[in-house]
Amino acid sequence: MTFRNDRQRAKACRVLLQFQGLERLWASDDIGTAFGPTVEATIELAKVRSMGSLLSTSEGLLLRVAFDFWNGAGFATLWDVQSHLNVNIIHAIGELLIAANEDPDAQGAPVEKWVETWRRFRLSTVYPAGPLG
């Protein structure tokens, strides 16, 4: 996958998590040095895997997807994604996969466009086919 750097990857993960109101689990400070999963995110991932998390199924799955984009440690399956996530979130995940693999010479520009497109999306917002219609 082609992200400009880990800071951009963290920003994309945070946008994914905001769909379920979980952005607190990922730091993406654009000007500082704090970016990536928080300690709370790492603890929650362990709880999700052991079935001891208070997160809903879709929240836990979205956290796993964010970890898959970060370092592959989430182990989310396509079966789980299509079975448990809202179609708008599935749409966003698919677009991020495309953006992150689209053009290795673009130095993360497609991902930046994805972040700008999806950063205002909330699950409570109704988009029949994503924010672009």
Secondary structure by P-SEA (a helix, b strand, c coil): cccccaaaaaaaaaaaaaccccccccccccccccccccaaaaaaaaaaaaccccccaaaaaaaaaaaaaccccccccaaaaaacccaaaaaaaaaaaaaacccccccaaaaaaaaaacccccccccccccccc
